């Protein structure tokens, strides 16, 4: 089967998709990965076929990342920052939509697996249900009464605010997808068809169910399938300083952070 993976975001968005690509490739599928220029070498190291999206989206993401990771930001300020970022990203989103559409036409994949920042790929489920699968490496991207959308920290804000957080995001995402499809002259893409697809398409969360319990009110098309880590040690060996440190200490505590660029982590 010919599979196209679409990954947009930071390194933390790339790793789960590349791991999935390796799993598919090991099972005999032909795999290509559409991703930012900055991570093409990462896909090559994993022996996957990289297709560049260009550098603009990653540069934009890094410029606004602090707005989403600042722990001191209020719920209202986070809301306005999210809406402002969506508005600012419109030209870049249109460019990415064009990249995705041209790649789909060129590679003609049997399946498309796309991450949250590549939601434009959802439109290929309108005429061909099941062709595209939404891949989620972080929680609360689908509506639940128990938590807000992950863009609002996935907190328990009460049923009304929880619902509002998803409505705000869904409204903006739907408009972006419809507008981009119109610019590309793609037929049968309107607000209702996009809303239906976003609600009913297959979605897989590659998170450990031990850490992320599947919300009880989710539809059956949304699965929590567990975490997979690719082997990144085949080209790495510890240096002498690290080996010496490990020899001197019996108990080791290792702490690491990812995508933590804000001043108050």
Sine and cosine of phi, psi and omega as CSV:
sin_phi,cos_phi,sin_psi,cos_psi,sin_omega,cos_omega
0.00,0.00,0.64,-0.77,0.02,-1.00
-1.00,-0.02,0.89,-0.45,-0.08,-1.00
-0.87,-0.49,0.75,-0.66,0.10,-0.99
-0.94,-0.33,0.85,-0.53,0.10,-1.00
-0.98,-0.19,0.68,-0.74,0.03,-1.00
-0.84,-0.54,0.89,-0.46,-0.04,-1.00
-0.79,-0.62,0.82,-0.58,0.03,-1.00
-0.74,-0.67,0.70,-0.71,0.03,-1.00
0.60,-0.80,-0.53,-0.85,-0.02,-1.00
-0.99,-0.11,-0.08,-1.00,-0.01,-1.00
-0.83,0.56,-0.60,0.80,0.01,-1.00
-0.90,0.44,-0.41,0.91,0.08,-1.00
-0.99,0.14,-0.46,0.89,-0.07,-1.00
-0.97,0.24,-0.71,0.71,-0.14,-0.99
-0.83,0.56,-0.75,0.66,-0.01,-1.00
-0.89,0.46,-0.59,0.80,-0.02,-1.00
-0.95,0.33,-0.68,0.74,0.02,-1.00
-0.90,0.43,-0.63,0.77,0.07,-1.00
-0.87,0.50,-0.70,0.72,0.04,-1.00
-0.88,0.47,-0.64,0.77,0.03,-1.00
-0.87,0.49,-0.66,0.75,0.03,-1.00
-0.91,0.42,-0.65,0.76,0.03,-1.00
-0.88,0.47,-0.68,0.73,0.01,-1.00
-0.92,0.39,-0.67,0.75,-0.02,-1.00
-0.91,0.42,-0.62,0.78,0.03,-1.00
-0.90,0.44,-0.39,0.92,0.02,-1.00
-1.00,-0.05,0.15,0.99,0.12,-0.99
0.99,-0.11,0.11,0.99,0.00,-1.00
-1.00,0.08,0.44,-0.90,0.07,-1.00
-1.00,0.00,0.86,-0.51,-0.16,-0.99
-0.84,-0.54,0.76,-0.64,0.17,-0.98
-0.86,-0.52,0.50,-0.86,-0.01,-1.00
-0.81,-0.58,0.87,-0.50,0.09,-1.00
-1.00,-0.07,0.88,-0.47,-0.12,-0.99
-0.43,-0.90,0.24,-0.97,-0.03,-1.00
-0.86,0.52,0.50,-0.87,-0.01,-1.00
-0.79,0.61,-0.60,0.80,-0.07,-1.00
-0.89,0.45,-0.30,0.95,-0.08,-1.00
-0.89,-0.45,0.16,0.99,0.01,-1.00
-0.87,0.49,-0.62,0.79,0.01,-1.00
-0.89,0.45,-0.55,0.84,0.02,-1.00
-0.89,0.45,-0.68,0.73,0.03,-1.00
-0.92,0.39,-0.62,0.79,0.02,-1.00
-0.90,0.44,-0.64,0.77,0.04,-1.00
-0.87,0.49,-0.52,0.85,0.01,-1.00
-1.00,0.06,0.10,0.99,0.04,-1.00
0.91,0.42,0.55,0.83,0.08,-1.00
-0.96,-0.28,0.29,-0.96,0.00,-1.00
-1.00,0.00,0.96,-0.28,-0.03,-1.00
-1.00,0.08,0.61,-0.79,0.12,-0.99
-0.82,-0.57,0.85,-0.53,-0.14,-0.99
-0.98,0.20,0.70,-0.72,0.15,-0.99
-1.00,0.00,-0.10,0.99,-0.14,-0.99
1.00,0.00,0.14,-0.99,-0.12,-0.99
-1.00,-0.03,-0.19,0.98,-0.23,-0.97
-0.90,0.44,-0.68,0.74,-0.09,-1.00
-0.90,0.44,-0.69,0.73,-0.02,-1.00
-0.90,0.44,-0.66,0.75,0.03,-1.00
-0.88,0.48,-0.65,0.76,0.03,-1.00
-0.92,0.40,-0.70,0.71,0.00,-1.00
-0.84,0.55,-0.71,0.70,-0.03,-1.00
-0.92,0.40,-0.47,0.89,-0.01,-1.00
-0.96,0.27,-0.41,0.91,-0.05,-1.00
-0.92,-0.39,-0.01,1.00,-0.14,-0.99
-0.85,0.52,-0.57,0.82,-0.03,-1.00
-0.87,0.50,-0.51,0.86,-0.02,-1.00
-0.91,0.42,-0.43,0.90,-0.07,-1.00
-0.98,-0.20,-0.29,0.96,-0.06,-1.00
-0.94,-0.33,-0.08,1.00,-0.01,-1.00
-0.95,0.32,0.93,-0.36,-0.08,-1.00
-0.92,0.39,-0.33,0.94,-0.04,-1.00
-1.00,0.06,-0.08,1.00,-0.08,-1.00
-0.96,0.29,0.70,-0.72,0.00,-1.00
-0.96,0.30,0.28,-0.96,-0.01,-1.00
-0.87,0.49,-0.69,0.72,-0.04,-1.00
-0.92,0.39,-0.68,0.73,0.01,-1.00
-0.91,0.41,-0.60,0.80,0.05,-1.00
-0.89,0.45,-0.64,0.77,0.01,-1.00
-0.89,0.46,-0.76,0.65,-0.02,-1.00
-0.92,0.40,-0.58,0.81,0.03,-1.00
-0.91,0.41,-0.64,0.77,0.00,-1.00
-0.90,0.44,-0.72,0.69,-0.01,-1.00
-0.91,0.41,-0.62,0.78,0.03,-1.00
-0.91,0.42,-0.66,0.75,-0.01,-1.00
-0.91,0.42,-0.64,0.77,0.03,-1.00
-0.88,0.48,-0.66,0.75,0.01,-1.00
-0.91,0.42,-0.70,0.71,-0.02,-1.00
-0.91,0.41,-0.49,0.87,-0.09,-1.00
-0.99,0.11,-0.06,1.00,-0.09,-1.00
-0.80,0.59,-0.78,0.62,0.00,-1.00
-0.88,0.48,-0.61,0.79,0.00,-1.00
-0.94,0.33,-0.62,0.78,0.04,-1.00
-0.88,0.48,-0.66,0.75,0.03,-1.00
-0.88,0.47,-0.64,0.77,0.02,-1.00
-0.91,0.41,-0.66,0.75,0.02,-1.00
-0.92,0.40,-0.66,0.75,0.03,-1.00
-0.85,0.53,-0.66,0.75,0.02,-1.00
-0.90,0.43,-0.67,0.74,0.05,-1.00
-0.87,0.50,-0.73,0.68,-0.04,-1.00
-0.88,0.47,-0.73,0.68,-0.05,-1.00
-0.89,0.45,-0.70,0.71,0.02,-1.00
-0.90,0.44,-0.60,0.80,0.01,-1.00
-0.93,0.36,-0.64,0.77,0.04,-1.00
-0.89,0.46,-0.67,0.74,0.03,-1.00
-0.90,0.44,-0.68,0.74,-0.07,-1.00
-0.95,0.33,-0.71,0.70,-0.11,-0.99
-1.00,-0.02,-0.36,0.93,-0.01,-1.00
0.72,0.70,0.88,0.48,-0.09,-1.00
-0.96,0.29,0.50,-0.86,0.12,-0.99
-0.96,0.28,-0.60,0.80,0.03,-1.00
-0.72,-0.69,0.57,-0.82,0.08,-1.00
-0.84,-0.54,0.81,-0.59,0.07,-1.00
-0.91,-0.41,0.86,-0.51,-0.13,-0.99
-0.75,-0.66,0.49,-0.87,-0.01,-1.00
-0.99,-0.10,0.05,-1.00,-0.17,-0.99
-0.87,0.50,-0.58,0.82,-0.03,-1.00
-0.99,0.11,0.04,1.00,0.05,-1.00
-0.87,-0.50,0.60,0.80,-0.13,-0.99
-0.89,0.46,-0.26,0.97,0.02,-1.00
-0.84,0.55,-0.51,0.86,-0.02,-1.00
-0.88,0.48,-0.27,0.96,0.01,-1.00
-0.89,0.46,-0.41,0.91,-0.07,-1.00
-0.90,0.43,-0.35,0.94,-0.02,-1.00
-0.97,0.26,-0.10,1.00,0.12,-0.99
-1.00,0.08,-0.19,0.98,-0.05,-1.00
-0.93,0.37,-0.78,0.63,0.02,-1.00
-1.00,0.01,-0.41,0.91,-0.02,-1.00
-0.76,-0.65,0.98,0.22,-0.03,-1.00
-0.81,0.58,0.74,-0.67,0.01,-1.00
1.00,-0.05,-0.12,0.99,-0.03,-1.00
-0.94,0.33,-0.60,0.80,-0.05,-1.00
-0.93,-0.36,0.66,-0.75,-0.03,-1.00
-0.84,-0.54,0.77,-0.64,-0.02,-1.00
-0.99,0.11,0.83,-0.56,-0.01,-1.00
-0.95,-0.30,0.81,-0.58,-0.10,-1.00
-0.86,-0.51,0.94,-0.35,0.03,-1.00
-1.00,-0.05,0.10,0.99,0.03,-1.00
-0.61,-0.79,0.40,-0.92,-0.16,-0.99
-0.99,0.17,0.24,-0.97,0.18,-0.98
0.85,0.53,0.79,0.61,0.18,-0.98
-0.98,-0.21,-0.13,0.99,0.05,-1.00
-0.88,-0.48,0.55,-0.84,-0.15,-0.99
-0.87,0.50,0.77,-0.64,0.15,-0.99
-0.59,-0.81,0.56,-0.83,-0.03,-1.00
-0.96,0.28,-0.21,0.98,-0.15,-0.99
-1.00,0.01,-0.37,0.93,-0.08,-1.00
-0.57,-0.82,0.39,-0.92,0.13,-0.99
-0.97,0.25,0.21,-0.98,0.13,-0.99
-0.85,0.53,0.50,-0.86,-0.04,-1.00
-0.86,0.52,-0.46,0.89,0.06,-1.00
-0.89,0.45,-0.32,0.95,0.05,-1.00
-0.93,-0.37,0.49,0.87,0.09,-1.00
0.97,0.24,0.05,1.00,0.03,-1.00
0.88,0.47,0.49,0.87,-0.07,-1.00
-1.00,0.08,0.22,-0.98,0.06,-1.00
-1.00,-0.01,0.99,-0.12,-0.09,-1.00
-0.96,-0.28,0.08,1.00,-0.08,-1.00
0.99,-0.15,0.46,-0.89,-0.13,-0.99
-0.82,0.57,-0.68,0.74,-0.09,-1.00
-0.93,0.37,-0.76,0.65,-0.01,-1.00
-0.93,0.36,-0.58,0.81,0.06,-1.00
-0.84,0.54,-0.76,0.65,-0.01,-1.00
-0.89,0.46,-0.66,0.75,-0.01,-1.00
-0.88,0.48,-0.64,0.77,-0.04,-1.00
-0.87,0.50,-0.65,0.76,0.01,-1.00
-0.95,0.30,-0.61,0.79,0.01,-1.00
-0.89,0.46,-0.67,0.75,0.01,-1.00
-0.88,0.47,-0.73,0.68,-0.01,-1.00
-0.92,0.40,-0.72,0.70,-0.02,-1.00
-0.88,0.48,-0.63,0.78,0.00,-1.00
-0.88,0.47,-0.74,0.67,-0.03,-1.00
-0.93,0.38,-0.66,0.75,0.00,-1.00
-0.90,0.44,-0.70,0.72,0.01,-1.00
-0.86,0.51,-0.71,0.71,0.00,-1.00
-0.89,0.45,-0.67,0.74,0.02,-1.00
-0.86,0.50,-0.71,0.70,-0.04,-1.00
-0.91,0.40,-0.68,0.73,0.00,-1.00
-0.91,0.42,-0.71,0.70,-0.02,-1.00
-0.89,0.46,-0.68,0.73,0.00,-1.00
-0.91,0.41,-0.64,0.77,0.02,-1.00
-0.89,0.45,-0.63,0.78,0.04,-1.00
-0.89,0.45,-0.68,0.73,0.01,-1.00
-0.89,0.45,-0.48,0.88,0.00,-1.00
-1.00,-0.07,0.07,1.00,0.02,-1.00
0.86,0.51,0.64,0.76,0.04,-1.00
-1.00,-0.05,0.84,-0.55,-0.08,-1.00
-0.98,0.20,0.29,-0.96,0.12,-0.99
0.92,0.40,0.35,0.94,0.02,-1.00
-0.93,-0.36,0.97,-0.26,0.08,-1.00
-0.75,-0.67,0.05,-1.00,-0.10,-0.99
-0.86,0.51,-0.68,0.73,-0.05,-1.00
-0.92,0.38,-0.67,0.75,0.00,-1.00
-0.91,0.41,-0.62,0.78,0.03,-1.00
-0.92,0.40,-0.70,0.72,0.02,-1.00
-0.86,0.51,-0.68,0.74,0.00,-1.00
-0.88,0.47,-0.68,0.73,-0.01,-1.00
-0.92,0.40,-0.71,0.70,-0.01,-1.00
-0.87,0.50,-0.50,0.87,-0.04,-1.00
-1.00,0.08,-0.51,0.86,-0.17,-0.99
-0.93,-0.36,-0.21,0.98,-0.05,-1.00
-0.92,0.39,0.43,-0.90,0.04,-1.00
-0.91,0.41,0.74,-0.68,0.02,-1.00
-0.74,-0.68,0.73,-0.68,0.03,-1.00
-0.87,-0.50,0.78,-0.63,0.08,-1.00
-0.98,-0.18,0.90,-0.44,0.01,-1.00
-1.00,-0.06,0.88,0.47,0.05,-1.00
-0.84,-0.54,0.47,-0.88,0.04,-1.00
-0.94,0.35,0.80,-0.60,0.05,-1.00
-0.90,0.43,-0.26,0.97,0.08,-1.00
-0.95,0.32,-0.45,0.89,0.01,-1.00
-0.98,-0.20,-0.48,0.87,-0.05,-1.00
-0.78,-0.63,0.98,-0.22,0.01,-1.00
-0.98,0.18,0.78,-0.63,-0.03,-1.00
-0.88,0.47,0.83,-0.56,0.03,-1.00
-0.84,0.54,0.66,-0.75,-0.09,-1.00
-0.93,0.38,-0.36,0.93,-0.06,-1.00
-0.99,-0.11,0.19,0.98,0.05,-1.00
-0.97,0.22,0.51,-0.86,0.07,-1.00
-0.95,0.32,0.27,-0.96,-0.04,-1.00
-0.93,0.37,-0.29,0.96,-0.02,-1.00
-0.98,0.21,-0.05,1.00,-0.01,-1.00
-0.94,-0.35,0.85,-0.53,-0.08,-1.00
-0.86,-0.51,0.52,-0.85,0.17,-0.99
-0.93,-0.38,0.96,-0.29,-0.22,-0.97
-0.97,-0.23,-0.04,1.00,0.02,-1.00
0.98,-0.17,0.24,-0.97,-0.09,-1.00
-0.99,-0.12,0.64,-0.77,0.09,-1.00
-0.79,-0.61,0.68,-0.73,0.00,-1.00
-0.87,-0.49,0.78,-0.63,0.03,-1.00
-0.98,0.18,0.41,-0.91,0.01,-1.00
-0.98,0.19,0.95,-0.33,-0.01,-1.00
-0.96,-0.29,0.20,0.98,-0.11,-0.99
-0.99,-0.12,-0.05,1.00,-0.11,-0.99
-0.93,0.36,-0.31,0.95,0.02,-1.00
-0.87,-0.49,0.39,0.92,-0.07,-1.00
-0.76,-0.65,0.57,-0.82,0.14,-0.99
-0.60,-0.80,0.56,-0.83,-0.06,-1.00
-0.94,0.34,0.55,-0.84,0.05,-1.00
-1.00,0.10,0.13,-0.99,-0.09,-1.00
-0.90,0.44,-0.57,0.82,-0.01,-1.00
-0.90,0.44,-0.66,0.75,0.02,-1.00
-0.93,0.37,-0.68,0.73,0.03,-1.00
-0.88,0.48,-0.63,0.77,0.03,-1.00
-0.91,0.41,-0.66,0.75,0.02,-1.00
-0.89,0.46,-0.70,0.72,0.00,-1.00
-0.91,0.41,-0.56,0.83,0.03,-1.00
-0.93,0.36,-0.52,0.86,-0.08,-1.00
-0.99,0.15,-0.33,0.94,-0.12,-0.99
-0.81,-0.59,0.72,-0.69,0.00,-1.00
-0.99,0.17,-0.64,0.77,-0.06,-1.00
-0.92,-0.39,0.81,-0.59,-0.08,-1.00
-0.89,-0.45,0.76,-0.66,0.14,-0.99
-0.93,-0.36,0.84,-0.54,-0.03,-1.00
-0.91,-0.41,0.83,-0.56,0.01,-1.00
-0.84,-0.55,0.74,-0.67,0.00,-1.00
-0.63,-0.78,0.41,-0.91,0.02,-1.00
-0.79,-0.62,0.52,-0.85,0.05,-1.00
-0.81,-0.59,0.66,-0.75,0.02,-1.00
0.80,0.60,0.57,0.82,-0.03,-1.00
-0.97,-0.24,0.99,0.14,-0.06,-1.00
-0.99,-0.16,-0.09,1.00,-0.06,-1.00
-0.98,0.21,0.31,-0.95,-0.08,-1.00
-0.99,0.17,-0.22,0.97,-0.01,-1.00
-0.77,-0.64,0.94,0.34,-0.06,-1.00
-0.96,0.29,0.00,0.00,0.00,0.00
